[in-house]
């Protein structure tokens, strides 16, 4: 029988090796479930439901809590969970957009949360509003919400994104399933063209520093503009006549691909 674990903190780094000095390959969010592959004193190698795997600190996950409680997906970018339904109460934990939390009860604008380790707390109900429906314009608008957030290698949360982590987060939260890494996204998306200006809103721009391996990705938001995580989540341009034009992007550009028809 599979040993399943559940993330017990807002954002858990997934490391390439079982040590904090190792490269962060991705992140897992509170409530996410993974299969335990190997465990040592301080870290556990865990494979998430999307197939991605990495080493996670043993302090940041617990055995899966088998409950049939209602699940709510956090829509607010950041959420505090309190001991009582009161903003002045002592905080228990935080969560970020995309976290799936177990909801035990609803009470006057608050929801009672059962955390993966069994602790109970309260969060504001408005943090669980529905996400936009999938579509080209909703991808653009939703991605714009993350402007200014910092770049973080391996990041796929509101606490920091790498380039493919931003795409992964935006598309998956809108119900469009994409893989985690830029080369995977390039592999899975449909070819559009090699002229950056043919991109429609919500198409993806792909780049390669060595001319072979895909190393960067960004979202087309129209008129040659690209929204991407590069230092921070920002808007640049692929059009030479624009003030936001970045020559390095043109120099490393590979092609445009899409997950839309």
PyMOL commands that set and color helices and strands:
alter all, ss='L'
color gray80, all
select helices_A, chain A and resi 58-60+125-128+136-144+163-173+182-188+196-198+247-252
alter helices_A, ss='H'
color red, helices_A
select strands_A, chain A and resi 4-7+11-15+24-29+33-39+43-48+53-57+61-63+70-73+78-82+91-96+100-107+110-114+120-124+156-157+160-161+190-193+204-207+216-222+225-229+233-237+253-258
alter strands_A, ss='S'
color yellow, strands_A
deselect
rebuild
show_as cartoon
